[in-house]
Amino acid sequence: MAIAKRSNSVYTAELALNKRISIEKEFAQQAYVVFREIKFGITPCCYVNYESAVTAHFMSEWKYSKSDKLILTTEVEGVFIEPLAPINEDASLACPATPSNVCTIIDLAAILKDKGTFTQCFESKLTVLTVTHNLGKFPSVTIVDDNNEVVVGQVDYINTNVLQVTFSTPFKGCAFLN
């Protein structure tokens, strides 16, 4: 009878899974003890360490959580941002530390190369621009004037296919959405 051999990485993964199961089991048991005490008034006969089980549970969740999302650090300690989808990291870092509905996109060339970008130019000076983009989402918005200078306005999403941008002074230019 042949003995199956395991690699070190498989063995380590099994140990990690067993430890996680043990942590979750302890958390469930401690939560049930607290539940019985609150709901039915049944006090435990043995020592209950609910706080420790909760801490271990959340640490386990954090340790084993997986995300494919890329995040970037900012100049502000403890503040992280998620990049603006397919644009670029430089554009994401131009966003304020406190998120708003408008982030300034610096690299217009990178935006224009993206096939998923909707562009609408307006030749007359406007203070309110309504854009029907039909992208089926709430896109990021970059507005530039006729000198290719980024202009910031108040973006209001009407629905997933229409948005409205309000500016303090009228101008003409283009809107880039993605």
DRENBA-162048 format. One line per field, with one value per residue: residue number from 1; chain; x, y, z of N, C-alpha, C, CB in turn. Coordinates in steps of 0.1 Angstrom, whole numbers, plus 2048, in hexadecimal, padded with zeros to 3 digits. Glycine has a CB too. Layout:
# residues N
resi (NUM / ...)
chain (A / ...)
nX (X / ...)
nY (Y / ...)
nZ (Z / ...)
caX (X / ...)
caY (Y / ...)
caZ (Z / ...)
cX (X / ...)
cY (Y / ...)
cZ (Z / ...)
cbX (X / ...)
cbY (Y / ...)
cbZ (Z / ...)
END
This chain:
# residues 178
resi (1 / 2 / 3 / 4 / 5 / 6 / 7 / 8 / 9 / 10 / 11 / 12 / 13 / 14 / 15 / 16 / 17 / 18 / 19 / 20 / 21 / 22 / 23 / 24 / 25 / 26 / 27 / 28 / 29 / 30 / 31 / 32 / 33 / 34 / 35 / 36 / 37 / 38 / 39 / 40 / 41 / 42 / 43 / 44 / 45 / 46 / 47 / 48 / 49 / 50 / 51 / 52 / 53 / 54 / 55 / 56 / 57 / 58 / 59 / 60 / 61 / 62 / 63 / 64 / 65 / 66 / 67 / 68 / 69 / 70 / 71 / 72 / 73 / 74 / 75 / 76 / 77 / 78 / 79 / 80 / 81 / 82 / 83 / 84 / 85 / 86 / 87 / 88 / 89 / 90 / 91 / 92 / 93 / 94 / 95 / 96 / 97 / 98 / 99 / 100 / 101 / 102 / 103 / 104 / 105 / 106 / 107 / 108 / 109 / 110 / 111 / 112 / 113 / 114 / 115 / 116 / 117 / 118 / 119 / 120 / 121 / 122 / 123 / 124 / 125 / 126 / 127 / 128 / 129 / 130 / 131 / 132 / 133 / 134 / 135 / 136 / 137 / 138 / 139 / 140 / 141 / 142 / 143 / 144 / 145 / 146 / 147 / 148 / 149 / 150 / 151 / 152 / 153 / 154 / 155 / 156 / 157 / 158 / 159 / 160 / 161 / 162 / 163 / 164 / 165 / 166 / 167 / 168 / 169 / 170 / 171 / 172 / 173 / 174 / 175 / 176 / 177 / 178)
chain (A / A / A / A / A / A / A / A / A / A / A / A / A / A / A / A / A / A / A / A / A / A / A / A / A / A / A / A / A / A / A / A / A / A / A / A / A / A / A / A / A / A / A / A / A / A / A / A / A / A / A / A / A / A / A / A / A / A / A / A / A / A / A / A / A / A / A / A / A / A / A / A / A / A / A / A / A / A / A / A / A / A / A / A / A / A / A / A / A / A / A / A / A / A / A / A / A / A / A / A / A / A / A / A / A / A / A / A / A / A / A / A / A / A / A / A / A / A / A / A / A / A / A / A / A / A / A / A / A / A / A / A / A / A / A / A / A / A / A / A / A / A / A / A / A / A / A / A / A / A / A / A / A / A / A / A / A / A / A / A / A / A / A / A / A / A / A / A / A / A / A / A / A / A / A / A / A / A)
nX (808 / 807 / 813 / 804 / 814 / 818 / 81D / 831 / 824 / 809 / 804 / 807 / 7F2 / 7DD / 7E0 / 7DB / 7C0 / 7B4 / 7B9 / 7AB / 791 / 78F / 790 / 778 / 766 / 768 / 761 / 746 / 73B / 73F / 730 / 717 / 714 / 712 / 6FB / 6E8 / 6E8 / 6DF / 6C6 / 6B8 / 6BF / 6D1 / 6EC / 70F / 721 / 73C / 75B / 758 / 765 / 75E / 765 / 780 / 77C / 76E / 780 / 795 / 786 / 780 / 79A / 7A2 / 791 / 79A / 7B4 / 7B1 / 7A2 / 79C / 7A2 / 79F / 7A2 / 7B5 / 7C6 / 7D1 / 7E9 / 7E7 / 7F2 / 7EA / 7EB / 7E0 / 7CB / 7BC / 7B6 / 7A0 / 7AA / 79F / 78D / 796 / 7A8 / 7C3 / 7DE / 7E9 / 7D4 / 7C2 / 7CF / 7CC / 7B4 / 7A0 / 7A8 / 791 / 777 / 765 / 74B / 758 / 776 / 795 / 7A3 / 7C3 / 7D2 / 7C9 / 7CF / 7D2 / 7B8 / 7AA / 7B4 / 7A7 / 78E / 775 / 76D / 756 / 751 / 747 / 744 / 73E / 734 / 729 / 729 / 723 / 712 / 705 / 708 / 6F9 / 6FD / 6F7 / 701 / 6FE / 70C / 705 / 70D / 71B / 730 / 753 / 75B / 76A / 770 / 77A / 785 / 785 / 7A0 / 7AC / 7AE / 7A8 / 787 / 774 / 754 / 733 / 727 / 70A / 6FA / 6E1 / 6D5 / 6E1 / 6E8 / 6E8 / 6F5 / 6FB / 70D / 717 / 724 / 736 / 73C / 735 / 741 / 752 / 75A / 765 / 757 / 762 / 75B / 75C)
nY (7F4 / 815 / 833 / 853 / 870 / 891 / 8B3 / 8CD / 8E6 / 8DE / 8D1 / 8E6 / 8F7 / 8E6 / 8E6 / 901 / 903 / 8F1 / 8FF / 916 / 90C / 903 / 91B / 927 / 915 / 917 / 932 / 930 / 91F / 92F / 946 / 93A / 933 / 94C / 955 / 943 / 94B / 966 / 963 / 94E / 94F / 93D / 936 / 931 / 915 / 913 / 925 / 940 / 94D / 962 / 97B / 977 / 962 / 96F / 982 / 971 / 965 / 97B / 983 / 96D / 96D / 985 / 97E / 968 / 973 / 97A / 98E / 99C / 9B6 / 9D2 / 9E9 / A0A / A1D / A3D / A5F / A64 / A57 / A36 / A38 / A2A / A23 / A17 / A10 / A22 / A0F / A03 / A17 / A27 / A26 / A3F / A50 / A48 / A4F / A6A / A6F / A7D / A78 / A75 / A65 / A71 / A79 / A7F / A7A / A87 / A81 / A7C / A72 / A75 / A69 / A4E / A48 / A4C / A38 / A22 / A0C / A0B / A24 / A3F / A5B / A7D / A9B / ABE / ADA / AF3 / B0C / B00 / AFD / AE9 / AC8 / AAD / A8B / A6F / A51 / A35 / A1F / A0E / A0F / A21 / A37 / A42 / A64 / A7C / A9D / AB4 / AD4 / AE9 / AED / AD6 / AD5 / AC8 / AC9 / ACE / AC3 / AC0 / AA1 / A8F / A72 / A67 / A4F / A2D / A31 / A4C / A6C / A8B / AA9 / AC5 / AE5 / B01 / B17 / B1F / B0C / AFD / ADC / ABA / A9A / A7E / A5D / A3F)
nZ (800 / 7F6 / 804 / 804 / 7FB / 807 / 7FD / 80D / 80B / 807 / 81F / 831 / 829 / 830 / 84C / 852 / 84A / 85C / 874 / 870 / 86F / 889 / 897 / 88D / 897 / 8B3 / 8B5 / 8AD / 8C1 / 8D8 / 8D2 / 8D1 / 8EC / 8F8 / 8EB / 8F6 / 910 / 90F / 901 / 90E / 929 / 933 / 944 / 93F / 94A / 94A / 945 / 92F / 911 / 8FF / 8F3 / 8EB / 8D9 / 8C5 / 8BD / 8B3 / 89E / 88D / 886 / 879 / 863 / 856 / 851 / 83E / 82A / 809 / 7ED / 7CD / 7C8 / 7C1 / 7D5 / 7DD / 7EF / 7FF / 804 / 81E / 83D / 843 / 831 / 816 / 7F3 / 7D9 / 7B9 / 79C / 789 / 769 / 764 / 76E / 785 / 78C / 786 / 79A / 7B1 / 7B0 / 7BB / 7D6 / 7F9 / 809 / 7FC / 7DF / 7C7 / 7B0 / 7A1 / 798 / 779 / 76D / 757 / 738 / 720 / 725 / 72C / 714 / 704 / 70E / 705 / 711 / 717 / 718 / 705 / 703 / 6F3 / 6F7 / 6E6 / 6EA / 704 / 725 / 744 / 750 / 749 / 739 / 736 / 722 / 724 / 723 / 72F / 742 / 75D / 779 / 770 / 773 / 770 / 75B / 753 / 73B / 730 / 712 / 70F / 718 / 733 / 753 / 761 / 77E / 788 / 796 / 798 / 791 / 792 / 77E / 776 / 76E / 754 / 74E / 756 / 767 / 766 / 779 / 776 / 783 / 773 / 751 / 736 / 719 / 70E / 713 / 71E / 72F / 736 / 748)
caX (800 / 80F / 80F / 803 / 81D / 813 / 827 / 831 / 81A / 7FC / 803 / 806 / 7E5 / 7D4 / 7E1 / 7D4 / 7B2 / 7B0 / 7BA / 79F / 785 / 78F / 78C / 76A / 75E / 769 / 758 / 738 / 738 / 73F / 724 / 70B / 713 / 70D / 6ED / 6DF / 6E8 / 6D6 / 6B8 / 6B1 / 6C4 / 6D9 / 6FA / 718 / 727 / 74A / 760 / 755 / 76E / 757 / 76D / 78C / 778 / 76A / 78D / 79B / 77D / 782 / 7A8 / 7A3 / 78A / 7A3 / 7C0 / 7AE / 79A / 7A2 / 79C / 7A7 / 7A2 / 7C1 / 7C5 / 7DD / 7EA / 7E7 / 7FB / 7E4 / 7EE / 7D4 / 7C1 / 7BE / 7AB / 79F / 7AC / 794 / 78D / 7A1 / 7AF / 7D1 / 7E1 / 7EB / 7C7 / 7BC / 7D5 / 7C7 / 7A7 / 7A2 / 7A8 / 783 / 771 / 75A / 746 / 760 / 785 / 79C / 7AB / 7CE / 7D7 / 7BE / 7D3 / 7CE / 7A9 / 7A5 / 7B8 / 79E / 783 / 769 / 76A / 74C / 755 / 73D / 749 / 733 / 73A / 725 / 72C / 718 / 714 / 6FF / 70A / 6F2 / 703 / 6F0 / 70D / 6F9 / 717 / 6FF / 714 / 71E / 73E / 75B / 759 / 775 / 76C / 785 / 781 / 78B / 7AF / 7B0 / 7B0 / 79D / 77E / 76C / 747 / 72B / 722 / 6FE / 6F6 / 6D2 / 6D4 / 6ED / 6EB / 6E7 / 6FA / 6FA / 718 / 714 / 730 / 734 / 73C / 733 / 74D / 750 / 764 / 761 / 755 / 767 / 754 / 760)
caY (800 / 821 / 83F / 85F / 87B / 89F / 8BD / 8D5 / 8F0 / 8D8 / 8CE / 8F3 / 8FB / 8DE / 8EA / 90E / 900 / 8EB / 90A / 91F / 904 / 903 / 929 / 929 / 90C / 91E / 93E / 92C / 91B / 93B / 94E / 932 / 934 / 95A / 955 / 93C / 954 / 971 / 95F / 945 / 951 / 931 / 93B / 926 / 90F / 914 / 932 / 944 / 957 / 967 / 986 / 970 / 95A / 979 / 988 / 967 / 964 / 987 / 983 / 962 / 972 / 98E / 977 / 960 / 97A / 97C / 998 / 99F / 9C4 / 9D9 / 9F5 / A12 / A26 / A4B / A67 / A65 / A4A / A2E / A3A / A22 / A25 / A0D / A17 / A24 / A03 / A00 / A23 / A25 / A29 / A4D / A56 / A45 / A57 / A78 / A70 / A81 / A6E / A73 / A63 / A79 / A73 / A83 / A7A / A8D / A77 / A83 / A6D / A74 / A60 / A40 / A46 / A4C / A2B / A18 / A0A / A0C / A32 / A46 / A69 / A86 / AA9 / AC8 / AE6 / B00 / B0E / AFB / AFC / ADC / ABE / AA0 / A81 / A62 / A48 / A27 / A16 / A05 / A10 / A2F / A38 / A4D / A6F / A86 / AA8 / ABD / ADF / AE8 / AED / AC9 / AD7 / AC1 / AD2 / AC6 / AC7 / AB8 / A96 / A89 / A66 / A66 / A40 / A26 / A35 / A5B / A74 / A9A / AB0 / AD3 / AED / B0F / B21 / B18 / B0A / AF2 / AD2 / AAC / A92 / A70 / A54 / A31)
caZ (800 / 7F5 / 80C / 7FC / 800 / 806 / 7FD / 818 / 80A / 80A / 82E / 838 / 826 / 839 / 85A / 852 / 849 / 869 / 87E / 86D / 873 / 897 / 89B / 88A / 8A0 / 8C0 / 8B4 / 8AD / 8CE / 8E2 / 8CE / 8D6 / 8FB / 8FB / 8E6 / 900 / 91C / 90C / 8FD / 918 / 936 / 937 / 946 / 93C / 956 / 949 / 940 / 921 / 90D / 8F3 / 8EC / 8E5 / 8CD / 8BB / 8B7 / 8AA / 892 / 883 / 881 / 86F / 857 / 850 / 84B / 833 / 820 / 7FC / 7E4 / 7C1 / 7C6 / 7C3 / 7DC / 7DD / 7FA / 7FC / 80D / 82B / 844 / 846 / 827 / 80A / 7E9 / 7CF / 7AC / 793 / 780 / 760 / 75F / 771 / 793 / 78D / 787 / 7A7 / 7BC / 7AF / 7C2 / 7E3 / 804 / 80C / 7EF / 7DA / 7BB / 7A5 / 7A3 / 78C / 771 / 768 / 74B / 72F / 715 / 72A / 72C / 706 / 6FF / 713 / 6FC / 719 / 71B / 710 / 703 / 6FD / 6F3 / 6F6 / 6DF / 6F0 / 713 / 72D / 753 / 754 / 73E / 73B / 72D / 721 / 720 / 721 / 733 / 74C / 76A / 77E / 76B / 777 / 767 / 75A / 74A / 737 / 728 / 704 / 710 / 71E / 742 / 75B / 768 / 787 / 78A / 79F / 790 / 796 / 78A / 77D / 777 / 76A / 747 / 74C / 761 / 765 / 76D / 77A / 778 / 789 / 768 / 744 / 72D / 710 / 70F / 711 / 72A / 72E / 73F / 747)
cX (809 / 80A / 80F / 80C / 817 / 81F / 826 / 826 / 80C / 7FA / 800 / 7F8 / 7DB / 7D4 / 7D9 / 7C5 / 7AD / 7B0 / 7AE / 792 / 784 / 78B / 77D / 761 / 75D / 760 / 749 / 733 / 736 / 733 / 717 / 709 / 70D / 6FF / 6E4 / 6DE / 6DE / 6C8 / 6B1 / 6B5 / 6CC / 6E7 / 703 / 71E / 736 / 74E / 75D / 75E / 769 / 760 / 779 / 788 / 774 / 776 / 794 / 793 / 780 / 790 / 7A9 / 79C / 793 / 7AE / 7BD / 7A5 / 7A2 / 79B / 7A5 / 7A8 / 7B0 / 7BE / 7D2 / 7DD / 7EA / 7F1 / 7F7 / 7E5 / 7E0 / 7C9 / 7C5 / 7B3 / 7AC / 7A1 / 79F / 795 / 798 / 7A9 / 7BE / 7D3 / 7E3 / 7DE / 7C0 / 7C2 / 7D2 / 7BA / 7AA / 7A2 / 79A / 77C / 766 / 755 / 74D / 76F / 78B / 7A5 / 7B6 / 7D2 / 7CC / 7C2 / 7D0 / 7BF / 7A4 / 7A9 / 7AE / 791 / 775 / 765 / 760 / 751 / 749 / 743 / 73D / 73A / 735 / 728 / 720 / 71C / 70E / 701 / 702 / 6F8 / 6FB / 6FB / 709 / 704 / 711 / 706 / 715 / 72D / 745 / 75A / 765 / 770 / 778 / 77F / 787 / 79A / 7B4 / 7B4 / 7A4 / 795 / 776 / 75E / 73F / 724 / 716 / 6FA / 6E7 / 6CE / 6E1 / 6F0 / 6EB / 6ED / 6FA / 706 / 715 / 721 / 72D / 734 / 73B / 740 / 74A / 75C / 75F / 760 / 75A / 761 / 75A / 75C)
cY (80C / 82C / 84B / 86A / 888 / 8A8 / 8C6 / 8E0 / 8EB / 8D6 / 8DC / 8F8 / 8F3 / 8E3 / 8F8 / 90C / 8FB / 8F6 / 913 / 918 / 904 / 910 / 92B / 921 / 912 / 92A / 93A / 927 / 926 / 944 / 947 / 933 / 942 / 95B / 94F / 945 / 960 / 96D / 958 / 947 / 945 / 936 / 92F / 922 / 911 / 922 / 934 / 94F / 95C / 971 / 980 / 969 / 964 / 97F / 97E / 965 / 96F / 987 / 978 / 966 / 97C / 987 / 96F / 966 / 97C / 986 / 99A / 9AE / 9C9 / 9E6 / 9FD / A1A / A34 / A52 / A67 / A57 / A43 / A30 / A32 / A24 / A19 / A14 / A18 / A19 / A02 / A0C / A22 / A2A / A38 / A55 / A54 / A4D / A66 / A7A / A75 / A76 / A6B / A71 / A6D / A73 / A77 / A82 / A7F / A82 / A7F / A7F / A6B / A6A / A52 / A3E / A44 / A3F / A20 / A17 / A0C / A1A / A38 / A55 / A71 / A94 / AB2 / AD5 / AF3 / B00 / B09 / AFC / AEF / AD3 / AB1 / A96 / A74 / A59 / A3A / A1D / A0C / A05 / A1F / A31 / A43 / A58 / A79 / A90 / AB0 / AC8 / ADF / AEA / AE1 / ACB / AD0 / ACB / AC9 / ACC / ABD / AAD / A90 / A7E / A65 / A57 / A3A / A2A / A44 / A61 / A83 / AA0 / ABF / ADA / AFB / B19 / B19 / B17 / AFF / AE8 / AC4 / AA4 / A84 / A68 / A46 / A29)
cZ (800 / 7FE / 804 / 803 / 7FD / 805 / 80A / 817 / 80C / 818 / 835 / 835 / 82F / 847 / 85C / 852 / 856 / 874 / 87C / 871 / 882 / 89D / 899 / 893 / 8AE / 8C0 / 8B5 / 8BA / 8D8 / 8DE / 8D2 / 8E5 / 8FF / 8F7 / 8F1 / 90C / 91A / 909 / 908 / 926 / 93C / 938 / 944 / 94A / 956 / 944 / 932 / 91D / 8FF / 8EB / 8E5 / 8D8 / 8C2 / 8B4 / 8AE / 89D / 888 / 87E / 877 / 862 / 84F / 849 / 83F / 829 / 814 / 7F4 / 7D8 / 7BE / 7C9 / 7CB / 7DC / 7EA / 7F6 / 805 / 81B / 831 / 847 / 83C / 81A / 800 / 7DF / 7C2 / 7A4 / 788 / 776 / 75C / 762 / 780 / 795 / 78F / 794 / 7B2 / 7BB / 7B7 / 7D0 / 7ED / 808 / 7FF / 7EB / 7CD / 7AF / 7A9 / 796 / 785 / 76A / 759 / 740 / 723 / 719 / 729 / 71D / 700 / 703 / 70A / 704 / 71D / 712 / 710 / 6FD / 6FF / 6F1 / 6F1 / 6E4 / 6FF / 71B / 73C / 758 / 747 / 742 / 731 / 72E / 71B / 71D / 725 / 73D / 759 / 76E / 77B / 773 / 76C / 767 / 74F / 747 / 72F / 71A / 704 / 716 / 72D / 749 / 762 / 771 / 789 / 793 / 796 / 798 / 78D / 78A / 77E / 771 / 75B / 744 / 758 / 75D / 76D / 76D / 77D / 77D / 77E / 75B / 73D / 723 / 711 / 70C / 71F / 726 / 739 / 73D / 754)
cbX (7F6 / 810 / 818 / 7F5 / 82B / 809 / 826 / 83F / 81B / 7FB / 810 / 810 / 7E2 / 7D8 / 7F0 / 7D9 / 7AF / 7BA / 7C7 / 79F / 785 / 79D / 795 / 767 / 764 / 777 / 75B / 736 / 742 / 74C / 724 / 70C / 721 / 716 / 6EC / 6E5 / 6F6 / 6DC / 6B9 / 6B3 / 6B8 / 6D7 / 6FC / 724 / 724 / 750 / 76F / 746 / 77D / 749 / 772 / 792 / 76C / 761 / 796 / 79C / 76F / 77F / 7B2 / 79B / 77D / 7A7 / 7C6 / 7A8 / 795 / 7A3 / 79A / 7A0 / 798 / 7C9 / 7C0 / 7DC / 7F8 / 7D9 / 7FD / 7D5 / 7F5 / 7CE / 7BE / 7C0 / 7AD / 792 / 7B7 / 793 / 780 / 79B / 7A9 / 7DA / 7EE / 7F3 / 7BE / 7BD / 7E4 / 7C6 / 7A0 / 797 / 7B1 / 77D / 76C / 75F / 737 / 75D / 789 / 7A4 / 7A3 / 7DA / 7DF / 7BB / 7E2 / 7D4 / 7A2 / 7AB / 7C6 / 79A / 783 / 769 / 778 / 73E / 761 / 72F / 753 / 72C / 737 / 715 / 731 / 715 / 70D / 6F1 / 719 / 6E3 / 712 / 6E3 / 717 / 6F5 / 722 / 6FF / 722 / 71A / 73F / 76A / 74C / 782 / 760 / 790 / 784 / 784 / 7B3 / 7BB / 7B1 / 7A3 / 774 / 773 / 740 / 720 / 72C / 6F3 / 6FD / 6CD / 6C7 / 6EC / 6E1 / 6D9 / 709 / 6ED / 726 / 709 / 738 / 73F / 74A / 728 / 75A / 74F / 76A / 76C / 746 / 777 / 745 / 76F)
cbY (800 / 826 / 840 / 864 / 87A / 8A2 / 8C6 / 8DC / 8F7 / 8CB / 8C7 / 8FD / 8F9 / 8CF / 8EC / 917 / 8F7 / 8E0 / 912 / 923 / 8F6 / 8FF / 933 / 925 / 8FE / 922 / 946 / 921 / 911 / 943 / 950 / 924 / 932 / 964 / 94E / 92F / 959 / 979 / 957 / 937 / 953 / 925 / 941 / 92B / 900 / 909 / 932 / 948 / 952 / 96D / 990 / 967 / 951 / 984 / 98C / 95A / 964 / 994 / 980 / 955 / 979 / 999 / 96D / 953 / 988 / 96E / 9A6 / 998 / 9CB / 9DC / 9F3 / A1C / A23 / A52 / A75 / A69 / A4C / A31 / A49 / A13 / A32 / A05 / A10 / A32 / A03 / 9FB / A30 / A2D / A22 / A53 / A51 / A36 / A55 / A7C / A63 / A8C / A72 / A7E / A55 / A88 / A77 / A92 / A6B / A99 / A6F / A82 / A60 / A81 / A61 / A3E / A53 / A57 / A27 / A1B / 9FC / A04 / A3A / A45 / A6A / A85 / AAB / ACA / AE5 / B01 / B1C / AED / B08 / ADD / ABC / AA2 / A7F / A62 / A49 / A25 / A1D / 9F7 / A09 / A30 / A3A / A49 / A77 / A80 / AB0 / AB6 / AED / AF3 / AFA / AC3 / AE6 / AB6 / AD9 / AC6 / AC7 / AC0 / A8B / A93 / A59 / A6C / A3B / A18 / A2F / A60 / A70 / A9F / AAD / AD5 / AEE / B12 / B29 / B20 / B06 / AF7 / AD2 / AA4 / A91 / A70 / A55 / A2E)
cbZ (80C / 7E6 / 819 / 7FB / 7FA / 811 / 7F0 / 81A / 7FC / 802 / 833 / 832 / 817 / 838 / 85E / 847 / 83E / 86D / 87D / 85E / 86E / 89D / 893 / 87B / 8A1 / 8C4 / 8A7 / 8A2 / 8D4 / 8E1 / 8BE / 8D1 / 901 / 8F3 / 8D9 / 903 / 920 / 900 / 8F1 / 914 / 93F / 92D / 954 / 933 / 957 / 93F / 943 / 91F / 90C / 8F5 / 8F7 / 8EF / 8D1 / 8C1 / 8C3 / 8B2 / 896 / 88A / 88D / 874 / 85B / 85A / 856 / 838 / 825 / 7F4 / 7EC / 7B5 / 7CF / 7B6 / 7EB / 7D1 / 802 / 7FF / 807 / 82A / 851 / 853 / 824 / 80D / 7E2 / 7CF / 7A4 / 78D / 778 / 753 / 767 / 768 / 798 / 782 / 77C / 7AA / 7BB / 7A1 / 7C2 / 7E7 / 810 / 815 / 7EE / 7D8 / 7B9 / 7A0 / 7A6 / 790 / 766 / 771 / 74D / 729 / 712 / 738 / 732 / 6FE / 703 / 722 / 6F6 / 725 / 71A / 717 / 6FA / 705 / 6E8 / 703 / 6D0 / 6ED / 716 / 729 / 75A / 758 / 73B / 739 / 731 / 718 / 72B / 713 / 739 / 746 / 769 / 78D / 75C / 77A / 76A / 756 / 750 / 72F / 72F / 6FC / 718 / 716 / 746 / 764 / 75D / 795 / 77C / 7A7 / 78D / 798 / 78F / 76F / 76F / 76B / 73E / 74A / 764 / 769 / 765 / 785 / 76B / 793 / 768 / 73C / 735 / 701 / 71D / 708 / 72E / 72D / 73F / 744)
END
